[in-house]
Amino acid sequence: MPAPTVEATRKAPLPRRFAAMFYDFLLCLALALATTAFYVAVKGWWIGREALDAQVEAGTLSQGPVLTILLLLVVTLFFCYFWTRTGQTLGMQAWKVQILTRDGRLPTLAQSLMRLAGATLSFAVFGAGYFWMLFDREQLTWHERISGTHTVFRDHKKEQSSAWRQVN
């Protein structure tokens, strides 16, 4: 079944995007804390209380790739779930920005994964991939170019009142 189309309004400005990113960062931090607590509880149950206490004292509790992979998986699921369902994470909803494909549809899972990987790269080089939009003729970031998406400003109240005027 094809993704529903959504009428785009205008490109989201960079400060609004950064505000949504900060909001989502706080949510991801909370998810990471909850995931780590779950990991520690399961590991304590699996290896026993004494062995867990010994690892905590030695500072080796999170050695190995399991916790890192689990945290990456949780963050990836967070973004991909919201982007493919509504085009908006919770932070994006609060700041009225939405991700759409170039033809106005919600991104697919593959596009969401490419966007997340590209956004990580964009951020890793001191935000250069984000600031690129200030010089790009289409106002696209690196990860938007890679994934075939763009970020729009959505003022739902204006859209609803406009739709109401068109009906009446």
C-alpha positions in Angstrom: 0.0 0.0 0.0 1.5 3.4 -0.9 2.3 5.9 1.7 -0.3 8.7 2.1 0.6 12.0 0.4 0.8 15.2 2.5 0.7 18.7 1.1 4.0 20.4 1.8 4.1 24.1 2.9 7.6 25.5 3.1 11.1 24.4 4.0 11.8 24.3 7.8 14.4 26.9 8.9 17.6 25.6 10.4 17.0 27.0 14.0 13.6 25.1 14.1 15.4 21.9 13.0 18.0 22.3 15.7 15.3 22.9 18.3 13.5 19.7 17.2 16.9 17.8 17.3 17.6 19.0 20.9 14.1 17.8 22.0 14.7 14.4 20.3 18.1 14.2 21.9 16.5 14.5 25.3 14.0 11.8 24.4 16.8 9.5 23.1 18.8 10.1 26.3 15.8 9.0 28.4 15.4 5.9 26.1 19.1 5.2 26.5 18.9 5.4 30.3 15.8 3.1 30.3 17.5 0.6 27.9 20.7 0.6 30.0 18.7 0.0 33.2 17.0 -2.9 31.4 20.3 -4.3 30.2 21.8 -4.1 33.7 18.8 -5.8 35.2 18.9 -8.7 32.7 22.6 -9.0 33.0 22.4 -9.1 36.8 19.7 -11.8 36.5 21.8 -13.8 34.0 25.2 -13.7 35.7 24.1 -13.3 39.3 24.3 -10.4 41.8 27.8 -11.0 43.0 29.3 -11.2 39.5 27.4 -8.0 38.6 28.7 -6.2 41.6 32.2 -7.3 40.8 31.9 -6.0 37.2 30.5 -2.7 38.5 33.5 -2.3 40.9 36.0 -3.2 38.2 34.4 -0.8 35.7 33.8 -3.6 33.2 30.0 -3.7 33.2 29.5 -2.4 29.7 32.5 -4.1 28.1 31.6 -5.8 24.9 29.4 -4.8 22.0 26.0 -5.9 23.4 25.0 -2.7 25.1 26.3 -0.5 22.3 24.4 -2.5 19.7 21.2 -2.5 21.8 21.4 1.3 22.2 22.0 1.8 18.5 19.0 -0.4 17.7 16.7 1.5 20.1 17.7 4.9 18.7 17.3 3.6 15.1 13.9 2.1 15.9 12.8 5.4 17.5 13.6 7.5 14.5 12.5 5.0 11.8 9.2 4.3 13.5 8.2 7.9 13.7 9.5 8.9 10.3 7.7 6.1 8.5 4.4 6.5 10.4 3.9 10.3 10.5 7.1 11.9 9.1 7.6 13.5 12.6 9.4 12.5 15.8 8.0 13.9 19.0 10.5 16.8 18.9 9.5 17.5 15.3 5.8 17.5 16.3 6.5 20.1 19.0 8.5 22.3 16.6 6.1 21.7 13.6 8.5 20.2 11.2 8.0 17.1 9.1 10.0 14.9 6.8 8.6 14.1 3.4 9.9 12.6 0.2 10.5 14.8 -2.8 7.0 13.8 -4.1 5.3 14.7 -0.8 4.9 11.2 0.7 6.1 9.8 4.0 9.6 8.3 3.8 10.0 4.5 3.5 12.1 2.4 5.9 15.0 2.4 3.5 14.9 6.2 3.2 14.6 6.6 6.9 17.7 4.4 7.5 19.6 6.4 4.8 18.5 9.6 6.4 19.6 8.6 9.9 23.0 7.4 8.6 23.4 10.6 6.6 22.3 12.8 9.6 24.9 11.1 11.8 27.5 11.9 9.2 26.2 15.5 8.8 26.5 16.0 12.6 29.9 14.2 12.9 31.6 16.8 10.8 30.7 19.6 13.1 27.3 20.0 11.6 28.6 20.9 8.1 25.9 18.7 6.6 23.2 20.7 8.3 24.8 24.1 7.5 25.1 23.1 3.9 21.4 23.9 3.5 22.2 27.6 3.9 24.2 27.5 0.7 22.2 24.9 -1.2 19.8 26.3 -3.9 17.1 23.8 -2.8 17.9 24.3 0.9 18.7 20.6 1.4 21.1 19.1 3.9 23.4 16.3 3.0 21.2 13.6 4.5 18.2 15.0 2.7 20.1 14.7 -0.6 21.2 11.1 0.3 17.8 9.9 1.3 15.6 11.8 -1.2 13.7 13.6 1.5 13.2 17.2 2.7 12.1 18.8 5.9 9.1 21.2 5.8 7.5 23.5 8.3 3.9 22.4 9.1 1.5 24.8 10.7 -1.4 22.5 11.3 -3.7 25.3 12.7 -3.3 27.4 9.6 -3.8 24.4 7.4 -7.0 23.4 9.2 -8.4 27.0 9.0 -7.5 27.2 5.4 -9.2 23.9 4.7 -12.2 25.1 6.6 -12.4 28.2 4.5 -12.2 26.2 1.3 -15.1 23.9 2.4 -17.3 26.8 3.4 
